[in-house]
Amino acid sequence: MTDLLLQQAVNGLTQGMSYALVALGLTMIFGVLHVINFSHGELYMLGGLVTVVATSMLGLPFAVAVIVAVVAVVAVAAVVDLVAVKPVLPKKDGPSTVLLTTFAVSLLLHQGVLAAWGPNPARVDGITGSVALGPVVVTGSRLLVLAAGVAILLAIEYALRRTGLGRRIRAVAQSEYAAHVVGIDVARVRTLTFLGAAAIAGIAGALMVPVSLFTPSMGQHAIITAFVVVVVGGMGNPTGAVVCGLVLGVLEAIASTVMPQELGTAAIYALLLVSLLVRPNGLFSRAAR
């Protein structure tokens, strides 16, 4: 039983990394644009779809397919930003309206993929081989997800702390007015943040396809889970998003071994509800400390 729990914990860590990456993108968008992008989960799904198409239909190597997927997702995100975010955000009740427009985009993308692809799941081959750590076996694809996730998190941390763009992003997140006064192009920072978050979602979706099946509904599950992670971790708090995403993935996997999946999911979200009742501003928010 112990070996099984350890194996499930490692598997859950992989799933949790995907939650963390999707939630990180949501957090970046909320922190800078102060809106919730409900189409973010479908961008994650498109990353998986493009990877499947590029490998199975075009015959591209997996590594090349991941790059193609990220480029495609960023291109779609640029259109979403141009059509559903930029024209709406400056208006009265802009953040609330963006919530609705991105939700409409989410439905459009989901239904479009269902119509073109169908409901059938698909899977691609990632990195072959595995690593045995005692009783725990970690496949190459899962190791890639974990390694790439850590690399992305470190790269974002470095970019935010050590680069000019990162300092401009943090300035806009703290005060758009003050950032504008000192000459920062707020609109450009918003766009780059939106596209950067989309790229993270695309990478996560592409890397998860060899681990779990691609389905057109994978984006819906991702956005719901990521939204919970963001709220519990603290809206706009990257650290909270990452930690809560990883923990949620592990808890889900372990819970599935001792109770039915539906009951395990309900128990986990009940715990999340309790955490919100105890710390309404999120576990990692300054106001909660």
Contacts in CASP RR format, 6 or more apart in sequence:
PFRMAT RR
TARGET T0000
AUTHOR 0000-0000-0000
METHOD contacts of the structure
MODEL  1
MTDLLLQQAVNGLTQGMSYALVALGLTMIFGVLHVINFSHGELYMLGGLV
TVVATSMLGLPFAVAVIVAVVAVVAVAAVVDLVAVKPVLPKKDGPSTVLL
TTFAVSLLLHQGVLAAWGPNPARVDGITGSVALGPVVVTGSRLLVLAAGV
AILLAIEYALRRTGLGRRIRAVAQSEYAAHVVGIDVARVRTLTFLGAAAI
AGIAGALMVPVSLFTPSMGQHAIITAFVVVVVGGMGNPTGAVVCGLVLGV
LEAIASTVMPQELGTAAIYALLLVSLLVRPNGLFSRAAR
3 135 0 8 1.000
3 136 0 8 1.000
4 257 0 8 1.000
5 254 0 8 1.000
5 257 0 8 1.000
6 135 0 8 1.000
6 136 0 8 1.000
7 135 0 8 1.000
7 136 0 8 1.000
7 137 0 8 1.000
8 253 0 8 1.000
8 254 0 8 1.000
8 256 0 8 1.000
8 257 0 8 1.000
9 250 0 8 1.000
9 253 0 8 1.000
9 254 0 8 1.000
10 136 0 8 1.000
10 138 0 8 1.000
10 142 0 8 1.000
11 142 0 8 1.000
11 253 0 8 1.000
12 249 0 8 1.000
12 250 0 8 1.000
12 252 0 8 1.000
12 253 0 8 1.000
12 254 0 8 1.000
13 146 0 8 1.000
13 246 0 8 1.000
13 249 0 8 1.000
13 250 0 8 1.000
14 142 0 8 1.000
14 145 0 8 1.000
14 146 0 8 1.000
14 211 0 8 1.000
15 211 0 8 1.000
15 212 0 8 1.000
15 249 0 8 1.000
15 252 0 8 1.000
15 253 0 8 1.000
16 245 0 8 1.000
16 246 0 8 1.000
16 247 0 8 1.000
16 248 0 8 1.000
16 249 0 8 1.000
16 250 0 8 1.000
17 145 0 8 1.000
17 146 0 8 1.000
17 149 0 8 1.000
17 204 0 8 1.000
17 246 0 8 1.000
18 44 0 8 1.000
18 145 0 8 1.000
18 204 0 8 1.000
18 205 0 8 1.000
18 207 0 8 1.000
18 208 0 8 1.000
18 222 0 8 1.000
19 222 0 8 1.000
19 225 0 8 1.000
19 226 0 8 1.000
19 229 0 8 1.000
19 245 0 8 1.000
19 246 0 8 1.000
19 248 0 8 1.000
19 249 0 8 1.000
20 149 0 8 1.000
20 153 0 8 1.000
20 229 0 8 1.000
20 241 0 8 1.000
20 242 0 8 1.000
20 243 0 8 1.000
20 244 0 8 1.000
20 245 0 8 1.000
20 246 0 8 1.000
21 149 0 8 1.000
21 152 0 8 1.000
21 200 0 8 1.000
21 201 0 8 1.000
21 203 0 8 1.000
21 204 0 8 1.000
22 40 0 8 1.000
22 41 0 8 1.000
22 44 0 8 1.000
22 200 0 8 1.000
22 201 0 8 1.000
22 204 0 8 1.000
22 222 0 8 1.000
22 223 0 8 1.000
22 225 0 8 1.000
22 226 0 8 1.000
23 225 0 8 1.000
23 226 0 8 1.000
23 227 0 8 1.000
23 229 0 8 1.000
23 230 0 8 1.000
23 241 0 8 1.000
23 242 0 8 1.000
23 244 0 8 1.000
23 245 0 8 1.000
24 153 0 8 1.000
24 156 0 8 1.000
24 197 0 8 1.000
24 200 0 8 1.000
24 238 0 8 1.000
24 241 0 8 1.000
24 242 0 8 1.000
25 40 0 8 1.000
25 196 0 8 1.000
25 197 0 8 1.000
25 200 0 8 1.000
25 201 0 8 1.000
25 241 0 8 1.000
26 36 0 8 1.000
26 37 0 8 1.000
26 40 0 8 1.000
26 197 0 8 1.000
26 223 0 8 1.000
26 226 0 8 1.000
26 227 0 8 1.000
26 230 0 8 1.000
26 241 0 8 1.000
27 230 0 8 1.000
27 235 0 8 1.000
27 236 0 8 1.000
27 237 0 8 1.000
27 238 0 8 1.000
27 240 0 8 1.000
27 241 0 8 1.000
28 193 0 8 1.000
28 196 0 8 1.000
28 197 0 8 1.000
28 200 0 8 1.000
28 236 0 8 1.000
28 238 0 8 1.000
29 35 0 8 1.000
29 36 0 8 1.000
29 37 0 8 1.000
29 40 0 8 1.000
29 193 0 8 1.000
29 194 0 8 1.000
29 197 0 8 1.000
30 36 0 8 1.000
30 230 0 8 1.000
30 235 0 8 1.000
30 236 0 8 1.000
31 173 0 8 1.000
31 235 0 8 1.000
31 236 0 8 1.000
32 169 0 8 1.000
32 172 0 8 1.000
32 173 0 8 1.000
32 189 0 8 1.000
32 190 0 8 1.000
32 193 0 8 1.000
33 85 0 8 1.000
33 89 0 8 1.000
33 98 0 8 1.000
33 190 0 8 1.000
33 193 0 8 1.000
33 194 0 8 1.000
34 95 0 8 1.000
35 85 0 8 1.000
35 89 0 8 1.000
35 94 0 8 1.000
35 95 0 8 1.000
35 98 0 8 1.000
35 99 0 8 1.000
35 102 0 8 1.000
36 95 0 8 1.000
36 98 0 8 1.000
36 99 0 8 1.000
36 102 0 8 1.000
36 227 0 8 1.000
37 85 0 8 1.000
37 98 0 8 1.000
37 102 0 8 1.000
37 194 0 8 1.000
37 197 0 8 1.000
38 99 0 8 1.000
38 102 0 8 1.000
38 103 0 8 1.000
38 105 0 8 1.000
38 106 0 8 1.000
38 223 0 8 1.000
39 80 0 8 1.000
39 84 0 8 1.000
39 102 0 8 1.000
39 103 0 8 1.000
39 105 0 8 1.000
39 106 0 8 1.000
39 109 0 8 1.000
40 102 0 8 1.000
40 197 0 8 1.000
40 198 0 8 1.000
40 201 0 8 1.000
40 223 0 8 1.000
40 226 0 8 1.000
41 106 0 8 1.000
41 201 0 8 1.000
41 219 0 8 1.000
41 220 0 8 1.000
41 222 0 8 1.000
41 223 0 8 1.000
41 226 0 8 1.000
42 105 0 8 1.000
42 106 0 8 1.000
42 109 0 8 1.000
42 110 0 8 1.000
42 113 0 8 1.000
42 219 0 8 1.000
42 223 0 8 1.000
43 73 0 8 1.000
43 76 0 8 1.000
43 77 0 8 1.000
43 80 0 8 1.000
43 198 0 8 1.000
43 201 0 8 1.000
43 202 0 8 1.000
44 201 0 8 1.000
44 202 0 8 1.000
44 204 0 8 1.000
44 205 0 8 1.000
44 218 0 8 1.000
44 219 0 8 1.000
44 222 0 8 1.000
44 223 0 8 1.000
45 109 0 8 1.000
45 110 0 8 1.000
45 113 0 8 1.000
45 205 0 8 1.000
45 214 0 8 1.000
45 216 0 8 1.000
45 217 0 8 1.000
45 218 0 8 1.000
45 219 0 8 1.000
45 222 0 8 1.000
46 69 0 8 1.000
46 72 0 8 1.000
46 73 0 8 1.000
46 76 0 8 1.000
46 109 0 8 1.000
46 113 0 8 1.000
46 202 0 8 1.000
47 69 0 8 1.000
47 70 0 8 1.000
47 72 0 8 1.000
47 73 0 8 1.000
47 201 0 8 1.000
47 202 0 8 1.000
47 203 0 8 1.000
47 205 0 8 1.000
47 206 0 8 1.000
48 69 0 8 1.000
48 202 0 8 1.000
48 205 0 8 1.000
48 206 0 8 1.000
48 208 0 8 1.000
48 209 0 8 1.000
48 214 0 8 1.000
48 218 0 8 1.000
49 113 0 8 1.000
49 117 0 8 1.000
49 214 0 8 1.000
49 216 0 8 1.000
50 65 0 8 1.000
50 68 0 8 1.000
50 69 0 8 1.000
50 72 0 8 1.000
50 73 0 8 1.000
50 206 0 8 1.000
51 62 0 8 1.000
51 65 0 8 1.000
51 66 0 8 1.000
51 68 0 8 1.000
51 69 0 8 1.000
51 124 0 8 1.000
51 205 0 8 1.000
51 206 0 8 1.000
51 209 0 8 1.000
51 214 0 8 1.000
52 122 0 8 1.000
52 123 0 8 1.000
52 124 0 8 1.000
52 209 0 8 1.000
52 214 0 8 1.000
54 60 0 8 1.000
54 64 0 8 1.000
54 65 0 8 1.000
54 68 0 8 1.000
54 69 0 8 1.000
55 61 0 8 1.000
55 62 0 8 1.000
55 65 0 8 1.000
55 124 0 8 1.000
55 125 0 8 1.000
56 122 0 8 1.000
56 124 0 8 1.000
58 65 0 8 1.000
60 68 0 8 1.000
62 124 0 8 1.000
62 125 0 8 1.000
62 126 0 8 1.000
62 127 0 8 1.000
62 210 0 8 1.000
65 124 0 8 1.000
65 206 0 8 1.000
66 203 0 8 1.000
66 206 0 8 1.000
66 207 0 8 1.000
69 202 0 8 1.000
69 203 0 8 1.000
69 205 0 8 1.000
69 206 0 8 1.000
70 199 0 8 1.000
70 202 0 8 1.000
70 203 0 8 1.000
70 206 0 8 1.000
73 198 0 8 1.000
73 199 0 8 1.000
73 201 0 8 1.000
73 202 0 8 1.000
74 195 0 8 1.000
74 196 0 8 1.000
74 198 0 8 1.000
74 199 0 8 1.000
76 109 0 8 1.000
76 198 0 8 1.000
77 194 0 8 1.000
77 195 0 8 1.000
77 196 0 8 1.000
77 197 0 8 1.000
77 198 0 8 1.000
77 199 0 8 1.000
78 191 0 8 1.000
78 195 0 8 1.000
80 102 0 8 1.000
80 105 0 8 1.000
80 198 0 8 1.000
81 191 0 8 1.000
81 194 0 8 1.000
81 195 0 8 1.000
83 105 0 8 1.000
84 98 0 8 1.000
84 101 0 8 1.000
84 102 0 8 1.000
84 104 0 8 1.000
84 105 0 8 1.000
85 98 0 8 1.000
85 101 0 8 1.000
85 102 0 8 1.000
85 194 0 8 1.000
86 187 0 8 1.000
86 191 0 8 1.000
88 94 0 8 1.000
88 97 0 8 1.000
88 98 0 8 1.000
88 101 0 8 1.000
89 95 0 8 1.000
89 98 0 8 1.000
89 190 0 8 1.000
91 97 0 8 1.000
106 220 0 8 1.000
106 223 0 8 1.000
110 216 0 8 1.000
110 217 0 8 1.000
110 219 0 8 1.000
110 220 0 8 1.000
113 216 0 8 1.000
114 216 0 8 1.000
117 216 0 8 1.000
118 216 0 8 1.000
119 215 0 8 1.000
119 216 0 8 1.000
119 217 0 8 1.000
121 213 0 8 1.000
121 214 0 8 1.000
121 215 0 8 1.000
122 209 0 8 1.000
122 213 0 8 1.000
122 214 0 8 1.000
123 209 0 8 1.000
123 210 0 8 1.000
123 213 0 8 1.000
123 214 0 8 1.000
124 209 0 8 1.000
124 210 0 8 1.000
124 214 0 8 1.000
125 210 0 8 1.000
126 140 0 8 1.000
126 141 0 8 1.000
126 144 0 8 1.000
126 210 0 8 1.000
127 139 0 8 1.000
127 140 0 8 1.000
127 141 0 8 1.000
127 143 0 8 1.000
127 144 0 8 1.000
127 210 0 8 1.000
128 140 0 8 1.000
129 139 0 8 1.000
129 140 0 8 1.000
130 137 0 8 1.000
130 138 0 8 1.000
130 139 0 8 1.000
130 140 0 8 1.000
131 137 0 8 1.000
131 138 0 8 1.000
131 140 0 8 1.000
131 143 0 8 1.000
132 138 0 8 1.000
139 211 0 8 1.000
141 207 0 8 1.000
141 210 0 8 1.000
141 211 0 8 1.000
142 211 0 8 1.000
144 207 0 8 1.000
145 207 0 8 1.000
145 208 0 8 1.000
145 211 0 8 1.000
148 203 0 8 1.000
148 207 0 8 1.000
152 200 0 8 1.000
152 203 0 8 1.000
153 242 0 8 1.000
156 200 0 8 1.000
156 238 0 8 1.000
159 165 0 8 1.000
159 166 0 8 1.000
160 166 0 8 1.000
160 167 0 8 1.000
160 169 0 8 1.000
160 170 0 8 1.000
165 189 0 8 1.000
165 192 0 8 1.000
168 179 0 8 1.000
168 184 0 8 1.000
168 189 0 8 1.000
169 189 0 8 1.000
169 192 0 8 1.000
169 193 0 8 1.000
171 178 0 8 1.000
171 179 0 8 1.000
171 182 0 8 1.000
171 184 0 8 1.000
172 179 0 8 1.000
172 184 0 8 1.000
172 186 0 8 1.000
172 189 0 8 1.000
172 190 0 8 1.000
173 236 0 8 1.000
176 186 0 8 1.000
179 186 0 8 1.000
179 189 0 8 1.000
180 186 0 8 1.000
205 218 0 8 1.000
212 218 0 8 1.000
225 248 0 8 1.000
226 241 0 8 1.000
228 248 0 8 1.000
228 269 0 8 1.000
228 272 0 8 1.000
229 241 0 8 1.000
229 244 0 8 1.000
229 245 0 8 1.000
229 248 0 8 1.000
230 236 0 8 1.000
230 241 0 8 1.000
231 276 0 8 1.000
231 282 0 8 1.000
232 244 0 8 1.000
232 272 0 8 1.000
232 275 0 8 1.000
232 276 0 8 1.000
232 282 0 8 1.000
232 283 0 8 1.000
233 240 0 8 1.000
233 241 0 8 1.000
233 243 0 8 1.000
233 244 0 8 1.000
233 282 0 8 1.000
233 283 0 8 1.000
233 284 0 8 1.000
233 285 0 8 1.000
234 240 0 8 1.000
234 241 0 8 1.000
234 281 0 8 1.000
234 282 0 8 1.000
234 283 0 8 1.000
234 284 0 8 1.000
234 285 0 8 1.000
234 288 0 8 1.000
235 282 0 8 1.000
235 285 0 8 1.000
237 282 0 8 1.000
237 284 0 8 1.000
237 285 0 8 1.000
239 284 0 8 1.000
240 283 0 8 1.000
240 284 0 8 1.000
243 284 0 8 1.000
244 283 0 8 1.000
244 284 0 8 1.000
248 268 0 8 1.000
248 272 0 8 1.000
251 268 0 8 1.000
251 271 0 8 1.000
252 264 0 8 1.000
252 265 0 8 1.000
252 268 0 8 1.000
255 264 0 8 1.000
255 265 0 8 1.000
255 267 0 8 1.000
255 268 0 8 1.000
256 264 0 8 1.000
259 267 0 8 1.000
275 282 0 8 1.000
275 283 0 8 1.000
276 282 0 8 1.000
279 285 0 8 1.000
279 288 0 8 1.000
280 288 0 8 1.000
281 287 0 8 1.000
281 288 0 8 1.000
282 288 0 8 1.000
END
